[in-house]
Amino acid sequence: QYKLRTPASVQSINLTARASQPQSHIQLYTLGTAGVNYPGGLPGYTTGKGLSGNPTISLYSLASNGGNTIDLVVTAGDGVTRKTYTITVERFGPGVYGEGWKPVVPTTAMVGDRYGMLYGADDPLTTRVGMDPTVRDLTVIPALDIVPPKWITTYPRTVNTTKSSVELVVQLDEPGVVYYLIVPDAARTPTSREVKAGPVLRSDAVLSGNITSLRALTQEIALVVPGLSAATAYDVWFVAEDKAIDLMLLSKPNLQLAPVGINITTTASSS
């Protein structure tokens, strides 16, 4: 099994294969019509074509017949032993559905939620739906993420408070990052920007930082924060933002509008 990932703009490929034994021969099977645009078998793989040189295979013709695989059947010199090698073609890039992209609604023009851009309806010059099952309409717009992440129920929380540290536990409903800010008890409630910026905007910050993980906080993650004073009350503030991108595929994260606060008190030092 082999996998070929190619940009959607690539219309054809050249295939070269050689058997390790000179007595062996290779037969090429694809969906399509032999002799039209590329060598190959009839629909249903009923026949094949002997592979010689490096034939050109039209990905457009292959997809038009509902196929995305190319089979090479190698027959040994005994004429009986056979082995099949399958190449699966995956096409990607602008114009391919998936990963948050969707076709333009064929109605009157509409204005983008955030950027004020005008999106028109389908037009005959750019609409290509139906011509190639693997490549869709190039008139597509991204379904922009403009909503901040949400906390999973029971998060954020603090556990295992000691005389000098506290453990912060968080989890989000989408990939993101969490910022925390620890200030003296009863200090002014910070804004989301202040929690994210920490001591840059809050001179009374005791400790601050961020929490990340390999799974971008979509699973529970805990962080132990040391450096606190014993027998002292603090306010711990959390705020989260996602990993959204804009139309230029540049980072455009959505920060929660308000932070969440938890009051803690460290334990006393042992005498």
N, C-alpha and C positions, 0 to 999 in steps of 0.2 A: 504494500500500500504506500503510495506516494501522494503528497499534496502540493499543488501548484497554486500559490497566491499571486495574483497579478492585478495591476490597476485596471479599472473598468474601461479605460481608454484603449487598452491593448485589444485589437480585433482578431489577431491570429498568432499562432506560435509555430515554430519549426521543431520537429521531433526527430531526435537522433538516438538510436539504440543499436547495440551490437551484441550478438551472442558470444559467450566465452568459448564455445566449441564451434569450429568451422562447419561441422556437419549439421548443426542446428539451424533452424530458420524461425523468423519472427512474423507473426500475423497481427495486423492492426485492426482493431474493432472500435467503431464509434457509432453513435446515433446520427443518422442523416442519410443522404443519398450518395452512393459512390460516384466519384467523378465530378460532382458539383461542388465547386469551391475548395474541396479538400478530399483526399482519399479516405475511404472509410466503408463501413458496412451499412447495410440497409437497416431501417428501423427494426429494433428487436434483436440486433446483433446476429442476424441470420447468416451473414457472410462476412468475410474479412478481406483484407488486402495485404499482400506480401509487403513487408517493410523494406524499402531500399532507399539509400540516400538519406535526406532529411526532409520529409514531406511537410508541407504547410497545412495546418489544421485551422480552419476558421472557427473561432470561438462563437462568433455570431450565428453561424449555421448550426453549430453544435447545440447552442442554447435554444435556437428556434425550434428544434426537434425535441425539446424538453430534456436535454442531457447535459451533464457536467462531468462525465467520466470518460477516460480513454483507456482501453484495455489492450495490453500487449501480451499475446499468447506465444510463448517460446516452446517449440517442439524439438525434442532431442533427436539425435541422429538415428535412433531406433524407430522413429516415426510413431511412437506410442507415448512416451513420457512427456507430459506437458506441465508447464507452470505459467500462471497468469499474474501479470503485474498491472495493477490498476492505478491510474493517475486521476486524482480528483481535483477539478479546477474550481478555485474560489476567486471570485472577482470582487474588488473592493474599491472604494474611493467616492468622490462626489457623485451624487445621483443614485446611490445605492441605499435602499431602505435599511433602517436599523439604527441602533445607538442613538435614539432620540430624534431622528429626522422623520419628517412626514410630508406628504405632498401638499402643495398650495390648495386651498379650498377654491374651487372654480366658481366664485361669486364675485361680487364687487370688491374693489380694492379695500384693504384694511390697514390699520396703523399698528406698528409694533408696540408691545406693551411698554418697553423701556426706552427704546432708541428713536422712536418717532419715524421709523422707516416705513415706506409704503410698499406693500406687497400686492402685485397684480394677480389676476386670475391666469389660468392656463392659456397658452397661445400656440399656434401651429408650428412656430419655429423652434420651440424648446420642448414641446411635449413629445415624449418618445415612448410612453407607456404602451406595451403590447408588441413592440418591434423586437425586443430582446427580453426574455423572462428574467435574466439575471441583472439587467441594468434598468433602472427605473427613471422616471421623469426627472430631468435635470432642474426643473422648476420646483425646487424644494426649499423649505425654510426650516431652521432648527426649532424644536420645541424648547425654547429657552427656559432655564430654571431660574425663576425669580423669587422663589420661596425659601426662607431660611430653614435649616434643619430643625427637627423637633426632638425632644428628649424622649427616650423610651421610658415607660412607666417605672417609677421608683428611682429614677436617675434625674439629676446627679445626687450623690450622697457622700457622706464622710464616715469612715470607720476607723477603728484602732487608733484612737487619739492617745498619745503618750505625753510624757512631760516635755518632749522637744519636737514631736512630729505629728503629722496627721496623714491618713491615707484617703486619697480622693478617688472615687469610683464613678465612671461615666459610660454612657452608651447612647448613640444617636440612631435615628431612623434612616440616615443616608450617610455616605462618606463625607467626612469633615474633620475639623480640628476644634479642640476645646481650649479656651484660655481661662486662667484662674488668677484671682487677685485676693490676697489676704491683707486685711487692714485691721487696726485696733477695733475692739468692740464699740458699737454705737457711732462709728465714723460715718460720714456722709455717704449715702447710697451712691455708688458709682454708675456711670453710664456704660453702655456696651463698649463704646470706644475706649473708655478709661480702663476697663477690665483688660481689653486686648493690648493696650499700650503699656499698662503697668506703671512703673515709676516715671515714665516719660511724661504722663499726664497727672499722676497722683504722687505727690511728695510724701504722703503718709503710708505708702505701700510698704508692708513688712516683707512680703514675698510675692512673687508673681512668676508666671511661665505659661507654657502650653502643654497639652497632652495630645499625643498622636499614637498611631499604632500601624502595623502592617496592613490591617483590615480597615484602616481609616475610621476606627471607633464604631464600626457597625456591629462589633461584638464587645462585651464588657471588658473594660481595661481599668486597671488600678495603678495609681502612682503615689508613692510615699514621698511627702514633702517634709524634709527636716529643717532645722534652724529656728524653731519656735522657742519661746521662753516658758518655763514651768509655771503652772498655776495662773495662767493668763487667759483671758477671754478674747476671742478674735471673731471677725466676720469673714467668711470665705465666700467669694463671689465667683460664679461660673457664667461664661457665655460661649456659644458655639457658632461656627460658620461652616458652610459647605464648600465644595470644590467646583462650583459652577463655572462655566466659561461663556464668553460672549460670541457674537457672530464671527469674530476674527479668530476664534479658538484661543483667545487669551483669557487668563484667569480673571473671573468676575464673581468672587464669592459673595454669598448672601449672609450677612451677620444678623443674628437675632436682635430684635429691637430692645429687649430688656434682659438684664442678667438675673440669675437666680442666686439668692443668698442663703447661707447656712451658718448658724452661730455655733461655735465650738469653744471648749475650755480645756486647756491642757491640764494634765495631772500634776500634782505637787511633787517636788523633788524629795527623794527619800533622805532622811537625816542620817 
